[in-house]
Amino acid sequence: MKFVFIAHLAIVALLSGCATSVPVPAGMKAGQFVTFKCEGGISFQARVAEDGSTVRVRYEGGYELDNKGAGVYEADGWKLITQGPSSPELIHNGKSIGKNCKAA
C-alpha cells in the first residue's frame, strides 16, 4: 500500500513539473519595464507579469492588459499583440498606435 501511495506522489510531482507557463513575449522581461520604439516614431513601455497573466503598458497613461491567449493582451479598448507579422503592435479602440516595435 505504501508503494502505491509513493508511486502516486511521484507521478503527481512529475506532472506538476511539466505544467506549462505562459512564455514571456519577445523583447519583454518579466517584472521589468522595457521601452519599445515603433514605426511612426511612437514609443511605449511594457512589463509582463511573472506568470504571463497580464502586461502593464505605459503610453499616455498606464493600462493593465489581460492575457487573452495567442500573444494578445487586452483591456479597456487597448490591445497589445505580441505575435505575428507586425508585432509587437499596440492598438487603441481598433486603431493601430504603433506596429513593428522593437525593444530599445
Biopython code that builds the backbone (N, CA, C, O; Angstrom):
import numpy as np
from Bio.PDB.StructureBuilder import StructureBuilder

atoms = [
    (1, "MET", "N", (0.815, -1.184, 0.000)),
    (1, "MET", "CA", (0.000, 0.000, 0.000)),
    (1, "MET", "C", (0.870, 1.264, 0.000)),
    (1, "MET", "O", (0.555, 2.243, -0.677)),
    (2, "LYS", "N", (1.971, 1.229, 0.771)),
    (2, "LYS", "CA", (2.873, 2.379, 0.799)),
    (2, "LYS", "C", (3.465, 2.622, -0.581)),
    (2, "LYS", "O", (3.622, 3.773, -0.990)),
    (3, "PHE", "N", (3.796, 1.559, -1.305)),
    (3, "PHE", "CA", (4.383, 1.705, -2.630)),
    (3, "PHE", "C", (3.434, 2.426, -3.585)),
    (3, "PHE", "O", (3.859, 3.295, -4.346)),
    (4, "VAL", "N", (2.149, 2.065, -3.546)),
    (4, "VAL", "CA", (1.159, 2.697, -4.416)),
    (4, "VAL", "C", (1.048, 4.182, -4.091)),
    (4, "VAL", "O", (0.990, 5.014, -4.996)),
    (5, "PHE", "N", (1.018, 4.514, -2.819)),
    (5, "PHE", "CA", (0.928, 5.909, -2.405)),
    (5, "PHE", "C", (2.159, 6.701, -2.847)),
    (5, "PHE", "O", (2.029, 7.809, -3.366)),
    (6, "ILE", "N", (3.348, 6.142, -2.645)),
    (6, "ILE", "CA", (4.598, 6.808, -3.037)),
    (6, "ILE", "C", (4.662, 6.942, -4.552)),
    (6, "ILE", "O", (5.083, 7.981, -5.060)),
    (7, "ALA", "N", (4.251, 5.907, -5.280)),
    (7, "ALA", "CA", (4.252, 5.974, -6.744)),
    (7, "ALA", "C", (3.303, 7.072, -7.219)),
    (7, "ALA", "O", (3.615, 7.803, -8.159)),
    (8, "HIS", "N", (2.152, 7.185, -6.574)),
    (8, "HIS", "CA", (1.182, 8.221, -6.931)),
    (8, "HIS", "C", (1.779, 9.613, -6.706)),
    (8, "HIS", "O", (1.639, 10.491, -7.557)),
    (9, "LEU", "N", (2.438, 9.814, -5.575)),
    (9, "LEU", "CA", (3.077, 11.103, -5.291)),
    (9, "LEU", "C", (4.165, 11.424, -6.311)),
    (9, "LEU", "O", (4.304, 12.576, -6.721)),
    (10, "ALA", "N", (4.929, 10.430, -6.721)),
    (10, "ALA", "CA", (5.984, 10.643, -7.719)),
    (10, "ALA", "C", (5.381, 11.078, -9.047)),
    (10, "ALA", "O", (5.915, 11.970, -9.706)),
    (11, "ILE", "N", (4.284, 10.463, -9.444)),
    (11, "ILE", "CA", (3.627, 10.830, -10.706)),
    (11, "ILE", "C", (3.099, 12.255, -10.625)),
    (11, "ILE", "O", (3.261, 13.025, -11.571)),
    (12, "VAL", "N", (2.476, 12.616, -9.520)),
    (12, "VAL", "CA", (1.970, 13.975, -9.338)),
    (12, "VAL", "C", (3.116, 14.985, -9.408)),
    (12, "VAL", "O", (2.977, 16.034, -10.037)),
    (13, "ALA", "N", (4.226, 14.684, -8.780)),
    (13, "ALA", "CA", (5.382, 15.587, -8.804)),
    (13, "ALA", "C", (5.918, 15.750, -10.219)),
    (13, "ALA", "O", (6.259, 16.859, -10.631)),
    (14, "LEU", "N", (5.993, 14.660, -10.959)),
    (14, "LEU", "CA", (6.480, 14.743, -12.338)),
    (14, "LEU", "C", (5.540, 15.571, -13.203)),
    (14, "LEU", "O", (5.992, 16.405, -13.988)),
    (15, "LEU", "N", (4.250, 15.351, -13.068)),
    (15, "LEU", "CA", (3.284, 16.095, -13.874)),
    (15, "LEU", "C", (3.278, 17.571, -13.527)),
    (15, "LEU", "O", (3.132, 18.408, -14.418)),
    (16, "SER", "N", (3.431, 17.909, -12.269)),
    (16, "SER", "CA", (3.449, 19.325, -11.904)),
    (16, "SER", "C", (4.689, 20.009, -12.473)),
    (16, "SER", "O", (4.649, 21.204, -12.767)),
    (17, "GLY", "N", (5.769, 19.288, -12.632)),
    (17, "GLY", "CA", (6.973, 19.849, -13.242)),
    (17, "GLY", "C", (6.811, 20.076, -14.725)),
    (17, "GLY", "O", (7.562, 20.854, -15.315)),
    (18, "CYS", "N", (5.851, 19.418, -15.342)),
    (18, "CYS", "CA", (5.603, 19.553, -16.774)),
    (18, "CYS", "C", (4.571, 20.625, -17.082)),
    (18, "CYS", "O", (4.293, 20.887, -18.253)),
    (19, "ALA", "N", (4.002, 21.245, -16.075)),
    (19, "ALA", "CA", (2.988, 22.259, -16.309)),
    (19, "ALA", "C", (3.582, 23.380, -17.140)),
    (19, "ALA", "O", (4.711, 23.812, -16.907)),
    (20, "THR", "N", (2.820, 23.844, -18.105)),
    (20, "THR", "CA", (3.326, 24.892, -18.978)),
    (20, "THR", "C", (2.972, 26.256, -18.407)),
    (20, "THR", "O", (1.889, 26.453, -17.857)),
    (21, "SER", "N", (3.885, 27.176, -18.544)),
    (21, "SER", "CA", (3.618, 28.550, -18.164)),
    (21, "SER", "C", (3.577, 29.371, -19.437)),
    (21, "SER", "O", (4.073, 28.948, -20.482)),
    (22, "VAL", "N", (2.988, 30.538, -19.339)),
    (22, "VAL", "CA", (2.881, 31.409, -20.500)),
    (22, "VAL", "C", (4.263, 31.972, -20.795)),
    (22, "VAL", "O", (4.900, 32.530, -19.901)),
    (23, "PRO", "N", (4.741, 31.839, -22.034)),
    (23, "PRO", "CA", (6.065, 32.371, -22.347)),
    (23, "PRO", "C", (6.072, 33.901, -22.329)),
    (23, "PRO", "O", (5.067, 34.544, -22.631)),
    (24, "VAL", "N", (7.201, 34.456, -21.976)),
    (24, "VAL", "CA", (7.367, 35.905, -21.995)),
    (24, "VAL", "C", (7.458, 36.352, -23.452)),
    (24, "VAL", "O", (8.261, 35.808, -24.211)),
    (25, "PRO", "N", (6.642, 37.343, -23.859)),
    (25, "PRO", "CA", (6.701, 37.822, -25.244)),
    (25, "PRO", "C", (8.099, 38.311, -25.624)),
    (25, "PRO", "O", (8.842, 38.809, -24.778)),
    (26, "ALA", "N", (8.441, 38.167, -26.879)),
    (26, "ALA", "CA", (9.758, 38.567, -27.385)),
    (26, "ALA", "C", (10.055, 40.023, -27.044)),
    (26, "ALA", "O", (9.211, 40.900, -27.223)),
    (27, "GLY", "N", (11.257, 40.264, -26.555)),
    (27, "GLY", "CA", (11.700, 41.609, -26.215)),
    (27, "GLY", "C", (11.301, 42.080, -24.835)),
    (27, "GLY", "O", (11.781, 43.116, -24.373)),
    (28, "MET", "N", (10.422, 41.331, -24.159)),
    (28, "MET", "CA", (9.964, 41.736, -22.834)),
    (28, "MET", "C", (10.713, 40.973, -21.752)),
    (28, "MET", "O", (11.285, 39.910, -21.992)),
    (29, "LYS", "N", (10.691, 41.544, -20.558)),
    (29, "LYS", "CA", (11.316, 40.919, -19.401)),
    (29, "LYS", "C", (10.277, 40.859, -18.297)),
    (29, "LYS", "O", (9.651, 41.866, -17.965)),
    (30, "ALA", "N", (10.097, 39.680, -17.735)),
    (30, "ALA", "CA", (9.130, 39.520, -16.652)),
    (30, "ALA", "C", (9.490, 40.424, -15.485)),
    (30, "ALA", "O", (10.613, 40.392, -14.982)),
    (31, "GLY", "N", (8.522, 41.230, -15.060)),
    (31, "GLY", "CA", (8.715, 42.094, -13.898)),
    (31, "GLY", "C", (9.485, 43.380, -14.146)),
    (31, "GLY", "O", (9.699, 44.149, -13.209)),
    (32, "GLN", "N", (9.914, 43.642, -15.394)),
    (32, "GLN", "CA", (10.692, 44.853, -15.695)),
    (32, "GLN", "C", (10.089, 45.578, -16.892)),
    (32, "GLN", "O", (9.711, 44.952, -17.882)),
    (33, "PHE", "N", (10.002, 46.901, -16.793)),
    (33, "PHE", "CA", (9.533, 47.674, -17.937)),
    (33, "PHE", "C", (10.598, 47.709, -19.017)),
    (33, "PHE", "O", (11.783, 47.882, -18.735)),
    (34, "VAL", "N", (10.161, 47.543, -20.255)),
    (34, "VAL", "CA", (11.020, 47.628, -21.432)),
    (34, "VAL", "C", (10.419, 48.692, -22.345)),
    (34, "VAL", "O", (9.203, 48.728, -22.536)),
    (35, "THR", "N", (11.254, 49.554, -22.908)),
    (35, "THR", "CA", (10.791, 50.574, -23.844)),
    (35, "THR", "C", (10.792, 50.002, -25.246)),
    (35, "THR", "O", (11.766, 49.381, -25.674)),
    (36, "PHE", "N", (9.686, 50.215, -25.967)),
    (36, "PHE", "CA", (9.562, 49.787, -27.357)),
    (36, "PHE", "C", (9.448, 51.019, -28.241)),
    (36, "PHE", "O", (8.687, 51.938, -27.940)),
    (37, "LYS", "N", (10.208, 51.037, -29.334)),
    (37, "LYS", "CA", (10.137, 52.109, -30.324)),
    (37, "LYS", "C", (9.512, 51.519, -31.577)),
    (37, "LYS", "O", (9.921, 50.458, -32.049)),
    (38, "CYS", "N", (8.497, 52.232, -32.121)),
    (38, "CYS", "CA", (7.684, 51.696, -33.208)),
    (38, "CYS", "C", (7.792, 52.552, -34.466)),
    (38, "CYS", "O", (8.294, 53.676, -34.442)),
    (39, "GLU", "N", (7.301, 51.977, -35.568)),
    (39, "GLU", "CA", (7.195, 52.746, -36.809)),
    (39, "GLU", "C", (6.381, 53.997, -36.522)),
    (39, "GLU", "O", (5.458, 53.964, -35.708)),
    (40, "GLY", "N", (6.710, 55.085, -37.176)),
    (40, "GLY", "CA", (5.990, 56.335, -36.973)),
    (40, "GLY", "C", (6.490, 57.157, -35.804)),
    (40, "GLY", "O", (5.955, 58.231, -35.526)),
    (41, "GLY", "N", (7.521, 56.661, -35.109)),
    (41, "GLY", "CA", (8.150, 57.447, -34.064)),
    (41, "GLY", "C", (7.541, 57.345, -32.679)),
    (41, "GLY", "O", (8.035, 57.997, -31.760)),
    (42, "ILE", "N", (6.500, 56.564, -32.488)),
    (42, "ILE", "CA", (5.950, 56.465, -31.139)),
    (42, "ILE", "C", (6.742, 55.447, -30.328)),
    (42, "ILE", "O", (7.412, 54.574, -30.880)),
    (43, "SER", "N", (6.650, 55.577, -29.021)),
    (43, "SER", "CA", (7.276, 54.603, -28.138)),
    (43, "SER", "C", (6.346, 54.372, -26.953)),
    (43, "SER", "O", (5.534, 55.230, -26.607)),
    (44, "PHE", "N", (6.475, 53.221, -26.347)),
    (44, "PHE", "CA", (5.720, 52.891, -25.151)),
    (44, "PHE", "C", (6.566, 51.947, -24.312)),
    (44, "PHE", "O", (7.558, 51.394, -24.785)),
    (45, "GLN", "N", (6.160, 51.773, -23.066)),
    (45, "GLN", "CA", (6.835, 50.835, -22.183)),
    (45, "GLN", "C", (5.867, 49.715, -21.838)),
    (45, "GLN", "O", (4.657, 49.926, -21.759)),
    (46, "ALA", "N", (6.415, 48.517, -21.632)),
    (46, "ALA", "CA", (5.591, 47.369, -21.258)),
    (46, "ALA", "C", (6.351, 46.487, -20.280)),
    (46, "ALA", "O", (7.572, 46.350, -20.343)),
    (47, "ARG", "N", (5.574, 45.889, -19.364)),
    (47, "ARG", "CA", (6.138, 44.968, -18.381)),
    (47, "ARG", "C", (5.172, 43.792, -18.260)),
    (47, "ARG", "O", (3.994, 43.976, -17.952)),
    (48, "VAL", "N", (5.670, 42.601, -18.502)),
    (48, "VAL", "CA", (4.838, 41.399, -18.375)),
    (48, "VAL", "C", (4.946, 40.882, -16.941)),
    (48, "VAL", "O", (6.013, 40.934, -16.330)),
    (49, "ALA", "N", (3.829, 40.385, -16.415)),
    (49, "ALA", "CA", (3.821, 39.791, -15.076)),
    (49, "ALA", "C", (4.649, 38.519, -15.084)),
    (49, "ALA", "O", (4.818, 37.886, -16.126)),
    (50, "GLU", "N", (5.159, 38.147, -13.930)),
    (50, "GLU", "CA", (5.991, 36.943, -13.800)),
    (50, "GLU", "C", (5.284, 35.708, -14.359)),
    (50, "GLU", "O", (5.923, 34.852, -14.971)),
    (51, "ASP", "N", (3.965, 35.612, -14.151)),
    (51, "ASP", "CA", (3.224, 34.440, -14.619)),
    (51, "ASP", "C", (2.639, 34.609, -16.013)),
    (51, "ASP", "O", (1.972, 33.702, -16.513)),
    (52, "GLY", "N", (2.875, 35.758, -16.654)),
    (52, "GLY", "CA", (2.396, 35.999, -18.012)),
    (52, "GLY", "C", (0.914, 36.319, -18.108)),
    (52, "GLY", "O", (0.377, 36.408, -19.212)),
    (53, "SER", "N", (0.243, 36.495, -16.980)),
    (53, "SER", "CA", (-1.202, 36.714, -16.995)),
    (53, "SER", "C", (-1.605, 38.119, -17.437)),
    (53, "SER", "O", (-2.711, 38.317, -17.940)),
    (54, "THR", "N", (-0.719, 39.091, -17.252)),
    (54, "THR", "CA", (-1.019, 40.466, -17.627)),
    (54, "THR", "C", (0.231, 41.152, -18.175)),
    (54, "THR", "O", (1.362, 40.713, -17.965)),
    (55, "VAL", "N", (-0.029, 42.245, -18.884)),
    (55, "VAL", "CA", (1.038, 43.156, -19.313)),
    (55, "VAL", "C", (0.616, 44.554, -18.899)),
    (55, "VAL", "O", (-0.518, 44.966, -19.143)),
    (56, "ARG", "N", (1.515, 45.271, -18.282)),
    (56, "ARG", "CA", (1.284, 46.672, -17.916)),
    (56, "ARG", "C", (1.896, 47.521, -19.015)),
    (56, "ARG", "O", (3.086, 47.397, -19.305)),
    (57, "VAL", "N", (1.091, 48.385, -19.632)),
    (57, "VAL", "CA", (1.556, 49.248, -20.717)),
    (57, "VAL", "C", (1.524, 50.693, -20.245)),
    (57, "VAL", "O", (0.549, 51.139, -19.641)),
    (58, "ARG", "N", (2.605, 51.421, -20.527)),
    (58, "ARG", "CA", (2.670, 52.863, -20.274)),
    (58, "ARG", "C", (2.708, 53.578, -21.617)),
    (58, "ARG", "O", (3.707, 53.537, -22.334)),
    (59, "TYR", "N", (1.595, 54.236, -21.943)),
    (59, "TYR", "CA", (1.511, 55.072, -23.135)),
    (59, "TYR", "C", (0.349, 56.026, -22.895)),
    (59, "TYR", "O", (-0.804, 55.597, -22.850)),
    (60, "GLU", "N", (0.636, 57.297, -22.742)),
    (60, "GLU", "CA", (-0.391, 58.281, -22.410)),
    (60, "GLU", "C", (-1.239, 57.798, -21.245)),
    (60, "GLU", "O", (-2.467, 57.870, -21.281)),
    (61, "GLY", "N", (-0.581, 57.316, -20.233)),
    (61, "GLY", "CA", (-1.235, 56.752, -19.050)),
    (61, "GLY", "C", (-0.724, 55.341, -18.834)),
    (61, "GLY", "O", (0.229, 54.910, -19.483)),
    (62, "GLY", "N", (-1.350, 54.632, -17.932)),
    (62, "GLY", "CA", (-0.946, 53.263, -17.651)),
    (62, "GLY", "C", (-2.140, 52.336, -17.740)),
    (62, "GLY", "O", (-3.236, 52.684, -17.302)),
    (63, "TYR", "N", (-1.931, 51.146, -18.312)),
    (63, "TYR", "CA", (-3.021, 50.217, -18.563)),
    (63, "TYR", "C", (-2.571, 48.793, -18.251)),
    (63, "TYR", "O", (-1.472, 48.381, -18.624)),
    (64, "GLU", "N", (-3.421, 48.058, -17.572)),
    (64, "GLU", "CA", (-3.158, 46.654, -17.246)),
    (64, "GLU", "C", (-3.978, 45.808, -18.215)),
    (64, "GLU", "O", (-5.208, 45.824, -18.178)),
    (65, "LEU", "N", (-3.289, 45.072, -19.078)),
    (65, "LEU", "CA", (-3.958, 44.272, -20.106)),
    (65, "LEU", "C", (-3.901, 42.794, -19.730)),
    (65, "LEU", "O", (-2.864, 42.294, -19.295)),
    (66, "ASP", "N", (-5.021, 42.106, -19.902)),
    (66, "ASP", "CA", (-5.123, 40.687, -19.559)),
    (66, "ASP", "C", (-4.719, 39.805, -20.728)),
    (66, "ASP", "O", (-4.985, 40.129, -21.885)),
    (67, "ASN", "N", (-4.079, 38.695, -20.420)),
    (67, "ASN", "CA", (-3.671, 37.729, -21.440)),
    (67, "ASN", "C", (-4.914, 37.039, -21.986)),
    (67, "ASN", "O", (-5.650, 36.392, -21.241)),
    (68, "LYS", "N", (-5.146, 37.179, -23.287)),
    (68, "LYS", "CA", (-6.283, 36.553, -23.949)),
    (68, "LYS", "C", (-5.857, 35.324, -24.741)),
    (68, "LYS", "O", (-6.686, 34.678, -25.381)),
    (69, "GLY", "N", (-4.570, 34.999, -24.699)),
    (69, "GLY", "CA", (-4.037, 33.849, -25.426)),
    (69, "GLY", "C", (-3.514, 34.243, -26.794)),
    (69, "GLY", "O", (-3.830, 35.314, -27.311)),
    (70, "ALA", "N", (-2.713, 33.366, -27.370)),
    (70, "ALA", "CA", (-2.150, 33.549, -28.710)),
    (70, "ALA", "C", (-1.410, 34.876, -28.866)),
    (70, "ALA", "O", (-1.428, 35.472, -29.943)),
    (71, "GLY", "N", (-0.756, 35.345, -27.795)),
    (71, "GLY", "CA", (0.042, 36.563, -27.886)),
    (71, "GLY", "C", (-0.760, 37.844, -27.877)),
    (71, "GLY", "O", (-0.261, 38.876, -28.325)),
    (72, "VAL", "N", (-2.000, 37.813, -27.376)),
    (72, "VAL", "CA", (-2.851, 39.001, -27.325)),
    (72, "VAL", "C", (-3.141, 39.343, -25.867)),
    (72, "VAL", "O", (-3.555, 38.490, -25.081)),
    (73, "TYR", "N", (-2.914, 40.615, -25.523)),
    (73, "TYR", "CA", (-3.223, 41.157, -24.198)),
    (73, "TYR", "C", (-4.203, 42.299, -24.432)),
    (73, "TYR", "O", (-3.985, 43.129, -25.315)),
    (74, "GLU", "N", (-5.293, 42.353, -23.644)),
    (74, "GLU", "CA", (-6.345, 43.312, -23.966)),
    (74, "GLU", "C", (-7.139, 43.731, -22.737)),
    (74, "GLU", "O", (-7.369, 42.927, -21.834)),
    (75, "ALA", "N", (-7.561, 45.012, -22.707)),
    (75, "ALA", "CA", (-8.469, 45.553, -21.687)),
    (75, "ALA", "C", (-8.765, 47.011, -22.006)),
    (75, "ALA", "O", (-7.913, 47.724, -22.536)),
    (76, "ASP", "N", (-9.962, 47.444, -21.684)),
    (76, "ASP", "CA", (-10.368, 48.860, -21.756)),
    (76, "ASP", "C", (-10.061, 49.519, -23.096)),
    (76, "ASP", "O", (-9.622, 50.669, -23.125)),
    (77, "GLY", "N", (-10.281, 48.821, -24.200)),
    (77, "GLY", "CA", (-10.049, 49.394, -25.523)),
    (77, "GLY", "C", (-8.611, 49.306, -26.006)),
    (77, "GLY", "O", (-8.325, 49.660, -27.150)),
    (78, "TRP", "N", (-7.702, 48.842, -25.157)),
    (78, "TRP", "CA", (-6.296, 48.702, -25.517)),
    (78, "TRP", "C", (-5.989, 47.254, -25.839)),
    (78, "TRP", "O", (-6.531, 46.347, -25.207)),
    (79, "LYS", "N", (-5.135, 47.031, -26.806)),
    (79, "LYS", "CA", (-4.713, 45.683, -27.173)),
    (79, "LYS", "C", (-3.239, 45.717, -27.534)),
    (79, "LYS", "O", (-2.786, 46.592, -28.273)),
    (80, "LEU", "N", (-2.502, 44.760, -27.007)),
    (80, "LEU", "CA", (-1.099, 44.584, -27.359)),
    (80, "LEU", "C", (-0.981, 43.207, -27.990)),
    (80, "LEU", "O", (-1.284, 42.195, -27.358)),
    (81, "ILE", "N", (-0.540, 43.177, -29.233)),
    (81, "ILE", "CA", (-0.338, 41.913, -29.950)),
    (81, "ILE", "C", (1.157, 41.647, -29.967)),
    (81, "ILE", "O", (1.937, 42.464, -30.456)),
    (82, "THR", "N", (1.554, 40.495, -29.427)),
    (82, "THR", "CA", (2.976, 40.195, -29.294)),
    (82, "THR", "C", (3.455, 39.109, -30.250)),
    (82, "THR", "O", (4.634, 38.754, -30.242)),
    (83, "GLN", "N", (2.552, 38.579, -31.075)),
    (83, "GLN", "CA", (2.929, 37.564, -32.057)),
    (83, "GLN", "C", (2.335, 37.951, -33.403)),
    (83, "GLN", "O", (1.226, 38.482, -33.465)),
    (84, "GLY", "N", (3.061, 37.690, -34.471)),
    (84, "GLY", "CA", (2.546, 37.978, -35.807)),
    (84, "GLY", "C", (3.467, 38.877, -36.599)),
    (84, "GLY", "O", (4.507, 39.312, -36.105)),
    (85, "PRO", "N", (3.077, 39.156, -37.838)),
    (85, "PRO", "CA", (3.965, 39.880, -38.759)),
    (85, "PRO", "C", (4.282, 41.322, -38.383)),
    (85, "PRO", "O", (5.375, 41.793, -38.697)),
    (86, "SER", "N", (3.385, 42.039, -37.731)),
    (86, "SER", "CA", (3.676, 43.440, -37.380)),
    (86, "SER", "C", (3.827, 43.623, -35.877)),
    (86, "SER", "O", (3.696, 44.735, -35.367)),
    (87, "SER", "N", (4.101, 42.540, -35.175)),
    (87, "SER", "CA", (4.190, 42.620, -33.712)),
    (87, "SER", "C", (5.598, 42.978, -33.257)),
    (87, "SER", "O", (6.569, 42.790, -33.990)),
    (88, "PRO", "N", (5.693, 43.490, -32.051)),
    (88, "PRO", "CA", (4.591, 43.917, -31.222)),
    (88, "PRO", "C", (3.838, 45.087, -31.850)),
    (88, "PRO", "O", (4.415, 45.946, -32.517)),
    (89, "GLU", "N", (2.533, 45.084, -31.610)),
    (89, "GLU", "CA", (1.678, 46.163, -32.109)),
    (89, "GLU", "C", (0.756, 46.603, -30.989)),
    (89, "GLU", "O", (0.125, 45.774, -30.334)),
    (90, "LEU", "N", (0.679, 47.911, -30.769)),
    (90, "LEU", "CA", (-0.202, 48.495, -29.769)),
    (90, "LEU", "C", (-1.396, 49.107, -30.491)),
    (90, "LEU", "O", (-1.237, 49.886, -31.431)),
    (91, "ILE", "N", (-2.587, 48.747, -30.040)),
    (91, "ILE", "CA", (-3.840, 49.182, -30.687)),
    (91, "ILE", "C", (-4.732, 49.804, -29.627)),
    (91, "ILE", "O", (-4.809, 49.309, -28.502)),
    (92, "HIS", "N", (-5.410, 50.898, -29.990)),
    (92, "HIS", "CA", (-6.393, 51.509, -29.095)),
    (92, "HIS", "C", (-7.694, 51.717, -29.856)),
    (92, "HIS", "O", (-7.724, 52.373, -30.898)),
    (93, "ASN", "N", (-8.765, 51.150, -29.319)),
    (93, "ASN", "CA", (-10.092, 51.228, -29.937)),
    (93, "ASN", "C", (-10.061, 50.869, -31.422)),
    (93, "ASN", "O", (-10.688, 51.545, -32.238)),
    (94, "GLY", "N", (-9.347, 49.829, -31.769)),
    (94, "GLY", "CA", (-9.292, 49.332, -33.140)),
    (94, "GLY", "C", (-8.305, 50.046, -34.048)),
    (94, "GLY", "O", (-8.131, 49.645, -35.199)),
    (95, "LYS", "N", (-7.654, 51.098, -33.556)),
    (95, "LYS", "CA", (-6.707, 51.864, -34.372)),
    (95, "LYS", "C", (-5.280, 51.542, -33.938)),
    (95, "LYS", "O", (-4.951, 51.598, -32.753)),
    (96, "SER", "N", (-4.449, 51.208, -34.904)),
    (96, "SER", "CA", (-3.041, 50.906, -34.607)),
    (96, "SER", "C", (-2.328, 52.171, -34.152)),
    (96, "SER", "O", (-2.326, 53.185, -34.850)),
    (97, "ILE", "N", (-1.728, 52.095, -32.982)),
    (97, "ILE", "CA", (-0.951, 53.208, -32.432)),
    (97, "ILE", "C", (0.508, 53.078, -32.862)),
    (97, "ILE", "O", (1.153, 54.057, -33.236)),
    (98, "GLY", "N", (1.006, 51.855, -32.801)),
    (98, "GLY", "CA", (2.386, 51.590, -33.193)),
    (98, "GLY", "C", (2.546, 50.122, -33.537)),
    (98, "GLY", "O", (2.059, 49.247, -32.822)),
    (99, "LYS", "N", (3.240, 49.857, -34.648)),
    (99, "LYS", "CA", (3.494, 48.476, -35.015)),
    (99, "LYS", "C", (4.938, 48.302, -35.419)),
    (99, "LYS", "O", (5.677, 49.272, -35.585)),
    (100, "ASN", "N", (5.334, 47.031, -35.578)),
    (100, "ASN", "CA", (6.738, 46.698, -35.864)),
    (100, "ASN", "C", (7.660, 47.336, -34.828)),
    (100, "ASN", "O", (8.691, 47.918, -35.165)),
    (101, "CYS", "N", (7.274, 47.215, -33.585)),
    (101, "CYS", "CA", (8.014, 47.838, -32.480)),
    (101, "CYS", "C", (9.224, 46.975, -32.110)),
    (101, "CYS", "O", (9.192, 45.750, -32.222)),
    (102, "LYS", "N", (10.260, 47.629, -31.680)),
    (102, "LYS", "CA", (11.496, 46.951, -31.277)),
    (102, "LYS", "C", (11.855, 47.400, -29.872)),
    (102, "LYS", "O", (11.722, 48.575, -29.530)),
    (103, "ALA", "N", (12.309, 46.458, -29.065)),
    (103, "ALA", "CA", (12.783, 46.799, -27.730)),
    (103, "ALA", "C", (14.020, 47.676, -27.856)),
    (103, "ALA", "O", (14.952, 47.365, -28.599)),
    (104, "ALA", "N", (14.007, 48.776, -27.116)),
    (104, "ALA", "CA", (15.126, 49.733, -27.198)),
    (104, "ALA", "C", (16.208, 49.374, -26.203)),
    (104, "ALA", "O", (17.226, 50.061, -26.123)),
]
sb = StructureBuilder()
sb.init_structure("model")
sb.init_model(0)
sb.init_chain("A")
sb.init_seg("    ")
for serial, (resi, resn, name, xyz) in enumerate(atoms, 1):
    if name == "N":
        sb.init_residue(resn, " ", resi, " ")
    sb.init_atom(name, np.array(xyz, "f"), 0.0, 1.0, " ", f" {name:<3s}", serial, name[0])
structure = sb.get_structure()
